[in-house]
Every structure is written in C-alpha cells, then in structure tokens.
C-alpha cells in the first residue's frame, strides 16, 4: 500500500504540496486531496485512490500524478509536466 501524501510533502520536481483541506490530518499535517496545487503554482494532483475520500474528493498517495506546474526553465518553457506526489507519511497508508 502507498503512503498517504500530505501538506508540505515533496513533489518529484522539488516543490511541496499545498493541501487545501484542513479538516483531516495525518501526522499533524492536513491530508492532500484531488486538485491540491504545489508551491511552484498549479500542478494540481490527480488522486488514484477512489476508496478513501475527504470533502468528497479522493486522497492523494505517493506516486499519484498531477497536471503541470508553472515552473519554467531559462528559455521560458514549462519544465515540470507531471510533478508527482513523491513524499508521504512514514506510517499511514491507503489503498
């Protein structure tokens, strides 16, 4: 089972998640849900665990995909097309 992804957990691009739910916590951090952005702007997460929901949205686990974020390289091109959820709780799992 994959680890639950939370607020401030890392993304594959080096950004961190900004969880939009403050009602459900895992290890003292809000759990991340479908649509949460990251610190680079945009990068909305796409939940894969349909069996666990918060606020009617699926929770995020390590490895879940996302839309691209707003980070650009030196030439002005978007260079983070899928900043996946890469960090998570050390002891809370879902799946």
mmCIF file as gemmi writes it, N, C-alpha and C atoms, coordinates in Angstrom:
data_model
loop_
_atom_site.group_PDB
_atom_site.id
_atom_site.type_symbol
_atom_site.label_atom_id
_atom_site.label_alt_id
_atom_site.label_comp_id
_atom_site.label_asym_id
_atom_site.label_entity_id
_atom_site.label_seq_id
_atom_site.pdbx_PDB_ins_code
_atom_site.Cartn_x
_atom_site.Cartn_y
_atom_site.Cartn_z
_atom_site.occupancy
_atom_site.B_iso_or_equiv
_atom_site.pdbx_formal_charge
_atom_site.auth_seq_id
_atom_site.auth_asym_id
_atom_site.pdbx_PDB_model_num
ATOM 1 N N . UNK Axp A 1 ? 0.834 -1.183 0 1 0 ? 1 A 1
ATOM 2 C CA . UNK Axp A 1 ? 0 0 0 1 0 ? 1 A 1
ATOM 3 C C . UNK Axp A 1 ? 0.879 1.247 0 1 0 ? 1 A 1
ATOM 4 N N . UNK Axp A 2 ? 0.479 2.268 -0.76 1 0 ? 2 A 1
ATOM 5 C CA . UNK Axp A 2 ? 1.269 3.503 -0.808 1 0 ? 2 A 1
ATOM 6 C C . UNK Axp A 2 ? 1.029 4.401 0.408 1 0 ? 2 A 1
ATOM 7 N N . UNK Axp A 3 ? 2.035 5.206 0.708 1 0 ? 3 A 1
ATOM 8 C CA . UNK Axp A 3 ? 1.971 6.163 1.806 1 0 ? 3 A 1
ATOM 9 C C . UNK Axp A 3 ? 1.029 7.317 1.457 1 0 ? 3 A 1
ATOM 10 N N . UNK Axp A 4 ? 0.32 7.824 2.458 1 0 ? 4 A 1
ATOM 11 C CA . UNK Axp A 4 ? -0.571 8.969 2.271 1 0 ? 4 A 1
ATOM 12 C C . UNK Axp A 4 ? 0.271 10.236 2.103 1 0 ? 4 A 1
ATOM 13 N N . UNK Axp A 5 ? -0.088 11.043 1.124 1 0 ? 5 A 1
ATOM 14 C CA . UNK Axp A 5 ? 0.585 12.311 0.817 1 0 ? 5 A 1
ATOM 15 C C . UNK Axp A 5 ? -0.121 13.432 1.574 1 0 ? 5 A 1
ATOM 16 N N . UNK Axp A 6 ? 0.66 14.392 2.118 1 0 ? 6 A 1
ATOM 17 C CA . UNK Axp A 6 ? 0.113 15.433 2.983 1 0 ? 6 A 1
ATOM 18 C C . UNK Axp A 6 ? 0.606 16.815 2.566 1 0 ? 6 A 1
ATOM 19 N N . UNK Axp A 7 ? 0.084 17.825 3.259 1 0 ? 7 A 1
ATOM 20 C CA . UNK Axp A 7 ? 0.572 19.184 3.111 1 0 ? 7 A 1
ATOM 21 C C . UNK Axp A 7 ? 2.079 19.205 3.383 1 0 ? 7 A 1
ATOM 22 N N . UNK Axp A 8 ? 2.809 19.974 2.614 1 0 ? 8 A 1
ATOM 23 C CA . UNK Axp A 8 ? 4.265 20.131 2.732 1 0 ? 8 A 1
ATOM 24 C C . UNK Axp A 8 ? 5.074 18.914 2.316 1 0 ? 8 A 1
ATOM 25 N N . UNK Axp A 9 ? 4.439 17.827 1.875 1 0 ? 9 A 1
ATOM 26 C CA . UNK Axp A 9 ? 5.211 16.696 1.358 1 0 ? 9 A 1
ATOM 27 C C . UNK Axp A 9 ? 5.754 17.055 -0.024 1 0 ? 9 A 1
ATOM 28 N N . UNK Axp A 10 ? 6.849 16.406 -0.386 1 0 ? 10 A 1
ATOM 29 C CA . UNK Axp A 10 ? 7.55 16.742 -1.62 1 0 ? 10 A 1
ATOM 30 C C . UNK Axp A 10 ? 6.839 16.238 -2.869 1 0 ? 10 A 1
ATOM 31 N N . UNK Axp A 11 ? 7.173 16.929 -3.962 1 0 ? 11 A 1
ATOM 32 C CA . UNK Axp A 11 ? 6.788 16.536 -5.309 1 0 ? 11 A 1
ATOM 33 C C . UNK Axp A 11 ? 8.057 16.147 -6.056 1 0 ? 11 A 1
ATOM 34 N N . UNK Axp A 12 ? 7.917 15.428 -7.136 1 0 ? 12 A 1
ATOM 35 C CA . UNK Axp A 12 ? 9.07 14.935 -7.889 1 0 ? 12 A 1
ATOM 36 C C . UNK Axp A 12 ? 9.92 16.059 -8.482 1 0 ? 12 A 1
ATOM 37 N N . UNK Axp A 13 ? 9.388 17.264 -8.573 1 0 ? 13 A 1
ATOM 38 C CA . UNK Axp A 13 ? 10.123 18.394 -9.143 1 0 ? 13 A 1
ATOM 39 C C . UNK Axp A 13 ? 10.825 19.241 -8.092 1 0 ? 13 A 1
ATOM 40 N N . UNK Axp A 14 ? 10.649 18.914 -6.821 1 0 ? 14 A 1
ATOM 41 C CA . UNK Axp A 14 ? 11.249 19.696 -5.751 1 0 ? 14 A 1
ATOM 42 C C . UNK Axp A 14 ? 10.294 20.647 -5.061 1 0 ? 14 A 1
ATOM 43 N N . UNK Axp A 15 ? 9.109 20.833 -5.607 1 0 ? 15 A 1
ATOM 44 C CA . UNK Axp A 15 ? 8.09 21.674 -4.965 1 0 ? 15 A 1
ATOM 45 C C . UNK Axp A 15 ? 7.478 20.915 -3.794 1 0 ? 15 A 1
ATOM 46 N N . UNK Axp A 16 ? 6.601 21.575 -3.055 1 0 ? 16 A 1
ATOM 47 C CA . UNK Axp A 16 ? 5.872 20.944 -1.961 1 0 ? 16 A 1
ATOM 48 C C . UNK Axp A 16 ? 4.375 21.144 -2.192 1 0 ? 16 A 1
ATOM 49 N N . UNK Axp A 17 ? 3.602 20.204 -1.687 1 0 ? 17 A 1
ATOM 50 C CA . UNK Axp A 17 ? 2.148 20.277 -1.836 1 0 ? 17 A 1
ATOM 51 C C . UNK Axp A 17 ? 1.57 21.304 -0.878 1 0 ? 17 A 1
ATOM 52 N N . UNK Axp A 18 ? 0.547 21.998 -1.345 1 0 ? 18 A 1
ATOM 53 C CA . UNK Axp A 18 ? -0.232 22.931 -0.535 1 0 ? 18 A 1
ATOM 54 C C . UNK Axp A 18 ? -1.639 22.344 -0.397 1 0 ? 18 A 1
ATOM 55 N N . UNK Axp A 19 ? -1.848 21.57 0.672 1 0 ? 19 A 1
ATOM 56 C CA . UNK Axp A 19 ? -3.14 20.905 0.893 1 0 ? 19 A 1
ATOM 57 C C . UNK Axp A 19 ? -4.231 21.941 1.143 1 0 ? 19 A 1
ATOM 58 N N . UNK Axp A 20 ? -5.372 21.749 0.518 1 0 ? 20 A 1
ATOM 59 C CA . UNK Axp A 20 ? -6.491 22.676 0.628 1 0 ? 20 A 1
ATOM 60 C C . UNK Axp A 20 ? -7.494 22.266 1.701 1 0 ? 20 A 1
ATOM 61 N N . UNK Axp A 21 ? -7.342 21.066 2.256 1 0 ? 21 A 1
ATOM 62 C CA . UNK Axp A 21 ? -8.235 20.578 3.309 1 0 ? 21 A 1
ATOM 63 C C . UNK Axp A 21 ? -7.566 20.755 4.66 1 0 ? 21 A 1
ATOM 64 N N . UNK Axp A 22 ? -8.284 21.319 5.607 1 0 ? 22 A 1
ATOM 65 C CA . UNK Axp A 22 ? -7.711 21.46 6.949 1 0 ? 22 A 1
ATOM 66 C C . UNK Axp A 22 ? -8.522 20.689 7.983 1 0 ? 22 A 1
ATOM 67 N N . UNK Axp A 23 ? -9.353 19.76 7.529 1 0 ? 23 A 1
ATOM 68 C CA . UNK Axp A 23 ? -10.237 19.031 8.432 1 0 ? 23 A 1
ATOM 69 C C . UNK Axp A 23 ? -9.752 17.638 8.791 1 0 ? 23 A 1
ATOM 70 N N . UNK Axp A 24 ? -8.903 17.055 7.96 1 0 ? 24 A 1
ATOM 71 C CA . UNK Axp A 24 ? -8.402 15.712 8.22 1 0 ? 24 A 1
ATOM 72 C C . UNK Axp A 24 ? -6.882 15.77 8.205 1 0 ? 24 A 1
ATOM 73 N N . UNK Axp A 25 ? -6.274 15.26 9.286 1 0 ? 25 A 1
ATOM 74 C CA . UNK Axp A 25 ? -4.829 15.35 9.453 1 0 ? 25 A 1
ATOM 75 C C . UNK Axp A 25 ? -4.203 13.962 9.523 1 0 ? 25 A 1
ATOM 76 N N . UNK Axp A 26 ? -2.977 13.872 9.006 1 0 ? 26 A 1
ATOM 77 C CA . UNK Axp A 26 ? -2.146 12.679 9.104 1 0 ? 26 A 1
ATOM 78 C C . UNK Axp A 26 ? -0.788 13.147 9.619 1 0 ? 26 A 1
ATOM 79 N N . UNK Axp A 27 ? -0.373 12.641 10.771 1 0 ? 27 A 1
ATOM 80 C CA . UNK Axp A 27 ? 0.89 13.061 11.39 1 0 ? 27 A 1
ATOM 81 C C . UNK Axp A 27 ? 0.955 14.586 11.543 1 0 ? 27 A 1
ATOM 82 N N . UNK Axp A 28 ? -0.133 15.176 11.985 1 0 ? 28 A 1
ATOM 83 C CA . UNK Axp A 28 ? -0.23 16.615 12.253 1 0 ? 28 A 1
ATOM 84 C C . UNK Axp A 28 ? -0.161 17.502 11.015 1 0 ? 28 A 1
ATOM 85 N N . UNK Axp A 29 ? -0.336 16.942 9.84 1 0 ? 29 A 1
ATOM 86 C CA . UNK Axp A 29 ? -0.4 17.719 8.6 1 0 ? 29 A 1
ATOM 87 C C . UNK Axp A 29 ? -1.722 17.411 7.906 1 0 ? 29 A 1
ATOM 88 N N . UNK Axp A 30 ? -2.357 18.424 7.267 1 0 ? 30 A 1
ATOM 89 C CA . UNK Axp A 30 ? -3.569 18.143 6.508 1 0 ? 30 A 1
ATOM 90 C C . UNK Axp A 30 ? -3.294 17.134 5.392 1 0 ? 30 A 1
ATOM 91 N N . UNK Axp A 31 ? -4.208 16.193 5.213 1 0 ? 31 A 1
ATOM 92 C CA . UNK Axp A 31 ? -4.074 15.219 4.135 1 0 ? 31 A 1
ATOM 93 C C . UNK Axp A 31 ? -4.299 15.94 2.804 1 0 ? 31 A 1
ATOM 94 N N . UNK Axp A 32 ? -3.592 15.492 1.781 1 0 ? 32 A 1
ATOM 95 C CA . UNK Axp A 32 ? -3.744 16.072 0.451 1 0 ? 32 A 1
ATOM 96 C C . UNK Axp A 32 ? -4.88 15.357 -0.288 1 0 ? 32 A 1
ATOM 97 N N . UNK Axp A 33 ? -5.641 16.136 -1.056 1 0 ? 33 A 1
ATOM 98 C CA . UNK Axp A 33 ? -6.766 15.596 -1.821 1 0 ? 33 A 1
ATOM 99 C C . UNK Axp A 33 ? -6.652 16.009 -3.288 1 0 ? 33 A 1
ATOM 100 N N . UNK Axp A 34 ? -7.452 15.357 -4.112 1 0 ? 34 A 1
ATOM 101 C CA . UNK Axp A 34 ? -7.506 15.619 -5.549 1 0 ? 34 A 1
ATOM 102 C C . UNK Axp A 34 ? -7.618 17.115 -5.812 1 0 ? 34 A 1
ATOM 103 N N . UNK Axp A 35 ? -6.728 17.644 -6.647 1 0 ? 35 A 1
ATOM 104 C CA . UNK Axp A 35 ? -6.771 19.046 -7.034 1 0 ? 35 A 1
ATOM 105 C C . UNK Axp A 35 ? -5.841 19.962 -6.261 1 0 ? 35 A 1
ATOM 106 N N . UNK Axp A 36 ? -5.164 19.453 -5.231 1 0 ? 36 A 1
ATOM 107 C CA . UNK Axp A 36 ? -4.258 20.309 -4.461 1 0 ? 36 A 1
ATOM 108 C C . UNK Axp A 36 ? -3.09 20.773 -5.337 1 0 ? 36 A 1
ATOM 109 N N . UNK Axp A 37 ? -2.727 22.06 -5.257 1 0 ? 37 A 1
ATOM 110 C CA . UNK Axp A 37 ? -1.601 22.605 -6.03 1 0 ? 37 A 1
ATOM 111 C C . UNK Axp A 37 ? -0.279 22.424 -5.3 1 0 ? 37 A 1
ATOM 112 N N . UNK Axp A 38 ? 0.794 22.924 -5.93 1 0 ? 38 A 1
ATOM 113 C CA . UNK Axp A 38 ? 2.103 22.892 -5.273 1 0 ? 38 A 1
ATOM 114 C C . UNK Axp A 38 ? 2.699 24.289 -5.167 1 0 ? 38 A 1
ATOM 115 N N . UNK Axp A 39 ? 3.859 24.387 -4.539 1 0 ? 39 A 1
ATOM 116 C CA . UNK Axp A 39 ? 4.488 25.674 -4.282 1 0 ? 39 A 1
ATOM 117 C C . UNK Axp A 39 ? 5.048 26.333 -5.535 1 0 ? 39 A 1
ATOM 118 N N . UNK Axp A 40 ? 5.133 25.642 -6.647 1 0 ? 40 A 1
ATOM 119 C CA . UNK Axp A 40 ? 5.546 26.25 -7.911 1 0 ? 40 A 1
ATOM 120 C C . UNK Axp A 40 ? 4.345 26.841 -8.654 1 0 ? 40 A 1
ATOM 121 N N . UNK Axp A 41 ? 3.164 26.714 -8.096 1 0 ? 41 A 1
ATOM 122 C CA . UNK Axp A 41 ? 1.945 27.201 -8.744 1 0 ? 41 A 1
ATOM 123 C C . UNK Axp A 41 ? 1.382 26.137 -9.659 1 0 ? 41 A 1
ATOM 124 N N . UNK Axp A 42 ? 0.072 25.971 -9.604 1 0 ? 42 A 1
ATOM 125 C CA . UNK Axp A 42 ? -0.64 24.954 -10.399 1 0 ? 42 A 1
ATOM 126 C C . UNK Axp A 42 ? -0.208 23.559 -9.94 1 0 ? 42 A 1
ATOM 127 N N . UNK Axp A 43 ? 0.045 22.621 -10.872 1 0 ? 43 A 1
ATOM 128 C CA . UNK Axp A 43 ? 0.468 21.272 -10.501 1 0 ? 43 A 1
ATOM 129 C C . UNK Axp A 43 ? -0.59 20.52 -9.716 1 0 ? 43 A 1
ATOM 130 N N . UNK Axp A 44 ? -1.855 20.675 -10.103 1 0 ? 44 A 1
ATOM 131 C CA . UNK Axp A 44 ? -2.945 20.039 -9.353 1 0 ? 44 A 1
ATOM 132 C C . UNK Axp A 44 ? -2.828 18.52 -9.37 1 0 ? 44 A 1
ATOM 133 N N . UNK Axp A 45 ? -2.9 17.94 -8.178 1 0 ? 45 A 1
ATOM 134 C CA . UNK Axp A 45 ? -2.779 16.491 -8.032 1 0 ? 45 A 1
ATOM 135 C C . UNK Axp A 45 ? -4.013 15.762 -8.543 1 0 ? 45 A 1
ATOM 136 N N . UNK Axp A 46 ? -3.803 14.532 -9.026 1 0 ? 46 A 1
ATOM 137 C CA . UNK Axp A 46 ? -4.87 13.681 -9.553 1 0 ? 46 A 1
ATOM 138 C C . UNK Axp A 46 ? -4.893 12.391 -8.744 1 0 ? 46 A 1
ATOM 139 N N . UNK Axp A 47 ? -5.875 12.266 -7.869 1 0 ? 47 A 1
ATOM 140 C CA . UNK Axp A 47 ? -5.963 11.122 -6.973 1 0 ? 47 A 1
ATOM 141 C C . UNK Axp A 47 ? -6.266 9.818 -7.674 1 0 ? 47 A 1
ATOM 142 N N . UNK Axp A 48 ? -5.682 8.74 -7.171 1 0 ? 48 A 1
ATOM 143 C CA . UNK Axp A 48 ? -5.899 7.411 -7.754 1 0 ? 48 A 1
ATOM 144 C C . UNK Axp A 48 ? -6.644 6.474 -6.801 1 0 ? 48 A 1
ATOM 145 N N . UNK Axp A 49 ? -6.826 6.885 -5.544 1 0 ? 49 A 1
ATOM 146 C CA . UNK Axp A 49 ? -7.43 6.019 -4.531 1 0 ? 49 A 1
ATOM 147 C C . UNK Axp A 49 ? -8.919 6.349 -4.365 1 0 ? 49 A 1
ATOM 148 N N . UNK Axp A 50 ? -9.767 5.731 -5.136 1 0 ? 50 A 1
ATOM 149 C CA . UNK Axp A 50 ? -11.19 6.066 -5.109 1 0 ? 50 A 1
ATOM 150 C C . UNK Axp A 50 ? -11.905 5.573 -3.859 1 0 ? 50 A 1
ATOM 151 N N . UNK Axp A 51 ? -11.236 4.765 -3.039 1 0 ? 51 A 1
ATOM 152 C CA . UNK Axp A 51 ? -11.903 4.191 -1.863 1 0 ? 51 A 1
ATOM 153 C C . UNK Axp A 51 ? -11.781 5.054 -0.604 1 0 ? 51 A 1
ATOM 154 N N . UNK Axp A 52 ? -10.949 6.111 -0.626 1 0 ? 52 A 1
ATOM 155 C CA . UNK Axp A 52 ? -10.803 6.982 0.544 1 0 ? 52 A 1
ATOM 156 C C . UNK Axp A 52 ? -10.987 8.429 0.101 1 0 ? 52 A 1
ATOM 157 N N . UNK Axp A 53 ? -11.966 9.118 0.71 1 0 ? 53 A 1
ATOM 158 C CA . UNK Axp A 53 ? -12.275 10.489 0.31 1 0 ? 53 A 1
ATOM 159 C C . UNK Axp A 53 ? -12.324 11.429 1.505 1 0 ? 53 A 1
ATOM 160 N N . UNK Axp A 54 ? -12.006 12.691 1.247 1 0 ? 54 A 1
ATOM 161 C CA . UNK Axp A 54 ? -12.143 13.787 2.189 1 0 ? 54 A 1
ATOM 162 C C . UNK Axp A 54 ? -12.848 14.905 1.435 1 0 ? 54 A 1
ATOM 163 N N . UNK Axp A 55 ? -13.894 15.46 2.023 1 0 ? 55 A 1
ATOM 164 C CA . UNK Axp A 55 ? -14.663 16.511 1.344 1 0 ? 55 A 1
ATOM 165 C C . UNK Axp A 55 ? -15.128 16.064 -0.045 1 0 ? 55 A 1
ATOM 166 N N . UNK Axp A 56 ? -15.491 14.803 -0.186 1 0 ? 56 A 1
ATOM 167 C CA . UNK Axp A 56 ? -15.953 14.216 -1.448 1 0 ? 56 A 1
ATOM 168 C C . UNK Axp A 56 ? -14.886 14.165 -2.535 1 0 ? 56 A 1
ATOM 169 N N . UNK Axp A 57 ? -13.62 14.309 -2.167 1 0 ? 57 A 1
ATOM 170 C CA . UNK Axp A 57 ? -12.518 14.199 -3.116 1 0 ? 57 A 1
ATOM 171 C C . UNK Axp A 57 ? -11.586 13.09 -2.638 1 0 ? 57 A 1
ATOM 172 N N . UNK Axp A 58 ? -11.021 12.345 -3.601 1 0 ? 58 A 1
ATOM 173 C CA . UNK Axp A 58 ? -10.124 11.247 -3.226 1 0 ? 58 A 1
ATOM 174 C C . UNK Axp A 58 ? -8.831 11.792 -2.636 1 0 ? 58 A 1
ATOM 175 N N . UNK Axp A 59 ? -8.261 11.039 -1.69 1 0 ? 59 A 1
ATOM 176 C CA . UNK Axp A 59 ? -6.99 11.45 -1.102 1 0 ? 59 A 1
ATOM 177 C C . UNK Axp A 59 ? -5.852 11.131 -2.063 1 0 ? 59 A 1
ATOM 178 N N . UNK Axp A 60 ? -4.706 11.731 -1.799 1 0 ? 60 A 1
ATOM 179 C CA . UNK Axp A 60 ? -3.516 11.538 -2.621 1 0 ? 60 A 1
ATOM 180 C C . UNK Axp A 60 ? -2.547 10.609 -1.895 1 0 ? 60 A 1
ATOM 181 N N . UNK Axp A 61 ? -1.92 9.733 -2.656 1 0 ? 61 A 1
ATOM 182 C CA . UNK Axp A 61 ? -0.882 8.853 -2.118 1 0 ? 61 A 1
ATOM 183 C C . UNK Axp A 61 ? 0.384 9.052 -2.934 1 0 ? 61 A 1
ATOM 184 N N . UNK Axp A 62 ? 1.507 8.613 -2.386 1 0 ? 62 A 1
ATOM 185 C CA . UNK Axp A 62 ? 2.79 8.729 -3.078 1 0 ? 62 A 1
ATOM 186 C C . UNK Axp A 62 ? 2.689 8.045 -4.44 1 0 ? 62 A 1
ATOM 187 N N . UNK Axp A 63 ? 3.138 8.754 -5.47 1 0 ? 63 A 1
ATOM 188 C CA . UNK Axp A 63 ? 3.11 8.231 -6.835 1 0 ? 63 A 1
ATOM 189 C C . UNK Axp A 63 ? 1.973 8.771 -7.676 1 0 ? 63 A 1
ATOM 190 N N . UNK Axp A 64 ? 0.979 9.42 -7.037 1 0 ? 64 A 1
ATOM 191 C CA . UNK Axp A 64 ? -0.133 9.97 -7.822 1 0 ? 64 A 1
ATOM 192 C C . UNK Axp A 64 ? 0.37 11.081 -8.749 1 0 ? 64 A 1
ATOM 193 N N . UNK Axp A 65 ? -0.23 11.157 -9.92 1 0 ? 65 A 1
ATOM 194 C CA . UNK Axp A 65 ? 0.144 12.119 -10.943 1 0 ? 65 A 1
ATOM 195 C C . UNK Axp A 65 ? -0.454 13.493 -10.677 1 0 ? 65 A 1
ATOM 196 N N . UNK Axp A 66 ? -0.057 14.455 -11.521 1 0 ? 66 A 1
ATOM 197 C CA . UNK Axp A 66 ? -0.607 15.805 -11.435 1 0 ? 66 A 1
ATOM 198 C C . UNK Axp A 66 ? -0.561 16.462 -12.806 1 0 ? 66 A 1
ATOM 199 N N . UNK Axp A 67 ? -1.222 17.606 -12.899 1 0 ? 67 A 1
ATOM 200 C CA . UNK Axp A 67 ? -1.072 18.436 -14.086 1 0 ? 67 A 1
ATOM 201 C C . UNK Axp A 67 ? 0.241 19.198 -13.975 1 0 ? 67 A 1
ATOM 202 N N . UNK Axp A 68 ? 0.684 19.822 -15.027 1 0 ? 68 A 1
ATOM 203 C CA . UNK Axp A 68 ? 1.958 20.556 -14.993 1 0 ? 68 A 1
ATOM 204 C C . UNK Axp A 68 ? 1.86 21.729 -14.022 1 0 ? 68 A 1
ATOM 205 N N . UNK Axp A 69 ? 3.012 22.143 -13.5 1 0 ? 69 A 1
ATOM 206 C CA . UNK Axp A 69 ? 3.012 23.334 -12.656 1 0 ? 69 A 1
ATOM 207 C C . UNK Axp A 69 ? 3.54 24.524 -13.457 1 0 ? 69 A 1
ATOM 208 N N . UNK Axp A 70 ? 3.695 25.662 -12.823 1 0 ? 70 A 1
ATOM 209 C CA . UNK Axp A 70 ? 4.072 26.891 -13.523 1 0 ? 70 A 1
ATOM 210 C C . UNK Axp A 70 ? 5.575 27.135 -13.587 1 0 ? 70 A 1
ATOM 211 N N . UNK Axp A 71 ? 6.387 26.167 -13.163 1 0 ? 71 A 1
ATOM 212 C CA . UNK Axp A 71 ? 7.844 26.345 -13.185 1 0 ? 71 A 1
ATOM 213 C C . UNK Axp A 71 ? 8.341 26.339 -14.631 1 0 ? 71 A 1
ATOM 214 N N . UNK Axp A 72 ? 9.181 27.322 -14.962 1 0 ? 72 A 1
ATOM 215 C CA . UNK Axp A 72 ? 9.739 27.401 -16.318 1 0 ? 72 A 1
ATOM 216 C C . UNK Axp A 72 ? 11.259 27.338 -16.271 1 0 ? 72 A 1
ATOM 217 N N . UNK Axp A 73 ? 11.837 26.812 -17.348 1 0 ? 73 A 1
ATOM 218 C CA . UNK Axp A 73 ? 13.292 26.782 -17.453 1 0 ? 73 A 1
ATOM 219 C C . UNK Axp A 73 ? 13.801 28.152 -17.91 1 0 ? 73 A 1
ATOM 220 N N . UNK Axp A 74 ? 15.08 28.274 -18.144 1 0 ? 74 A 1
ATOM 221 C CA . UNK Axp A 74 ? 15.679 29.542 -18.546 1 0 ? 74 A 1
ATOM 222 C C . UNK Axp A 74 ? 15.206 30.075 -19.883 1 0 ? 74 A 1
ATOM 223 N N . UNK Axp A 75 ? 14.59 29.228 -20.702 1 0 ? 75 A 1
ATOM 224 C CA . UNK Axp A 75 ? 14.081 29.646 -22.008 1 0 ? 75 A 1
ATOM 225 C C . UNK Axp A 75 ? 12.581 29.934 -21.983 1 0 ? 75 A 1
ATOM 226 N N . UNK Axp A 76 ? 11.999 29.9 -20.793 1 0 ? 76 A 1
ATOM 227 C CA . UNK Axp A 76 ? 10.57 30.201 -20.674 1 0 ? 76 A 1
ATOM 228 C C . UNK Axp A 76 ? 9.656 29.028 -20.972 1 0 ? 76 A 1
ATOM 229 N N . UNK Axp A 77 ? 10.207 27.809 -21.032 1 0 ? 77 A 1
ATOM 230 C CA . UNK Axp A 77 ? 9.386 26.616 -21.293 1 0 ? 77 A 1
ATOM 231 C C . UNK Axp A 77 ? 8.994 25.973 -19.969 1 0 ? 77 A 1
ATOM 232 N N . UNK Axp A 78 ? 7.786 25.457 -19.921 1 0 ? 78 A 1
ATOM 233 C CA . UNK Axp A 78 ? 7.349 24.715 -18.733 1 0 ? 78 A 1
ATOM 234 C C . UNK Axp A 78 ? 8.16 23.43 -18.663 1 0 ? 78 A 1
ATOM 235 N N . UNK Axp A 79 ? 8.855 23.203 -17.541 1 0 ? 79 A 1
ATOM 236 C CA . UNK Axp A 79 ? 9.721 22.031 -17.474 1 0 ? 79 A 1
ATOM 237 C C . UNK Axp A 79 ? 9.323 21.029 -16.391 1 0 ? 79 A 1
ATOM 238 N N . UNK Axp A 80 ? 8.15 21.178 -15.815 1 0 ? 80 A 1
ATOM 239 C CA . UNK Axp A 80 ? 7.634 20.211 -14.843 1 0 ? 80 A 1
ATOM 240 C C . UNK Axp A 80 ? 6.251 19.743 -15.303 1 0 ? 80 A 1
ATOM 241 N N . UNK Axp A 81 ? 6.198 18.844 -16.293 1 0 ? 81 A 1
ATOM 242 C CA . UNK Axp A 81 ? 4.907 18.433 -16.84 1 0 ? 81 A 1
ATOM 243 C C . UNK Axp A 81 ? 4.074 17.544 -15.919 1 0 ? 81 A 1
ATOM 244 N N . UNK Axp A 82 ? 4.694 16.851 -14.964 1 0 ? 82 A 1
ATOM 245 C CA . UNK Axp A 82 ? 3.952 15.958 -14.076 1 0 ? 82 A 1
ATOM 246 C C . UNK Axp A 82 ? 4.658 15.876 -12.726 1 0 ? 82 A 1
ATOM 247 N N . UNK Axp A 83 ? 4.551 16.933 -11.897 1 0 ? 83 A 1
ATOM 248 C CA . UNK Axp A 83 ? 5.219 16.899 -10.59 1 0 ? 83 A 1
ATOM 249 C C . UNK Axp A 83 ? 4.482 15.991 -9.606 1 0 ? 83 A 1
ATOM 250 N N . UNK Axp A 84 ? 4.721 14.7 -9.743 1 0 ? 84 A 1
ATOM 251 C CA . UNK Axp A 84 ? 4.044 13.673 -8.948 1 0 ? 84 A 1
ATOM 252 C C . UNK Axp A 84 ? 4.246 13.851 -7.446 1 0 ? 84 A 1
ATOM 253 N N . UNK Axp A 85 ? 3.329 13.282 -6.685 1 0 ? 85 A 1
ATOM 254 C CA . UNK Axp A 85 ? 3.479 13.205 -5.228 1 0 ? 85 A 1
ATOM 255 C C . UNK Axp A 85 ? 4.61 12.226 -4.943 1 0 ? 85 A 1
ATOM 256 N N . UNK Axp A 86 ? 5.682 12.69 -4.306 1 0 ? 86 A 1
ATOM 257 C CA . UNK Axp A 86 ? 6.837 11.808 -4.082 1 0 ? 86 A 1
ATOM 258 C C . UNK Axp A 86 ? 7.125 11.568 -2.599 1 0 ? 86 A 1
ATOM 259 N N . UNK Axp A 87 ? 6.637 12.422 -1.714 1 0 ? 87 A 1
ATOM 260 C CA . UNK Axp A 87 ? 6.842 12.231 -0.277 1 0 ? 87 A 1
ATOM 261 C C . UNK Axp A 87 ? 5.534 11.914 0.404 1 0 ? 87 A 1
ATOM 262 N N . UNK Axp A 88 ? 5.611 11.329 1.582 1 0 ? 88 A 1
ATOM 263 C CA . UNK Axp A 88 ? 4.387 10.99 2.29 1 0 ? 88 A 1
ATOM 264 C C . UNK Axp A 88 ? 4.631 10.588 3.727 1 0 ? 88 A 1
ATOM 265 N N . UNK Axp A 89 ? 3.556 10.229 4.383 1 0 ? 89 A 1
ATOM 266 C CA . UNK Axp A 89 ? 3.614 9.811 5.775 1 0 ? 89 A 1
ATOM 267 C C . UNK Axp A 89 ? 4.5 8.577 5.931 1 0 ? 89 A 1
ATOM 268 N N . UNK Axp A 90 ? 5.294 8.538 6.984 1 0 ? 90 A 1
ATOM 269 C CA . UNK Axp A 90 ? 6.137 7.347 7.187 1 0 ? 90 A 1
ATOM 270 C C . UNK Axp A 90 ? 5.355 6.137 7.713 1 0 ? 90 A 1
ATOM 271 N N . UNK Axp A 91 ? 4.128 6.362 8.215 1 0 ? 91 A 1
ATOM 272 C CA . UNK Axp A 91 ? 3.418 5.249 8.864 1 0 ? 91 A 1
ATOM 273 C C . UNK Axp A 91 ? 1.906 5.202 8.625 1 0 ? 91 A 1
ATOM 274 N N . UNK Axp A 92 ? 1.393 5.991 7.663 1 0 ? 92 A 1
ATOM 275 C CA . UNK Axp A 92 ? -0.033 5.931 7.33 1 0 ? 92 A 1
ATOM 276 C C . UNK Axp A 92 ? -0.146 5.63 5.834 1 0 ? 92 A 1
ATOM 277 N N . UNK Axp A 93 ? -0.916 4.585 5.503 1 0 ? 93 A 1
ATOM 278 C CA . UNK Axp A 93 ? -1.021 4.087 4.135 1 0 ? 93 A 1
ATOM 279 C C . UNK Axp A 93 ? -2.487 4.006 3.718 1 0 ? 93 A 1
ATOM 280 N N . UNK Axp A 94 ? -2.727 4.001 2.404 1 0 ? 94 A 1
ATOM 281 C CA . UNK Axp A 94 ? -4.086 3.848 1.876 1 0 ? 94 A 1
ATOM 282 C C . UNK Axp A 94 ? -4.022 3.005 0.614 1 0 ? 94 A 1
ATOM 283 N N . UNK Axp A 95 ? -5.081 2.276 0.366 1 0 ? 95 A 1
ATOM 284 C CA . UNK Axp A 95 ? -5.119 1.509 -0.867 1 0 ? 95 A 1
ATOM 285 C C . UNK Axp A 95 ? -5.776 0.18 -0.705 1 0 ? 95 A 1
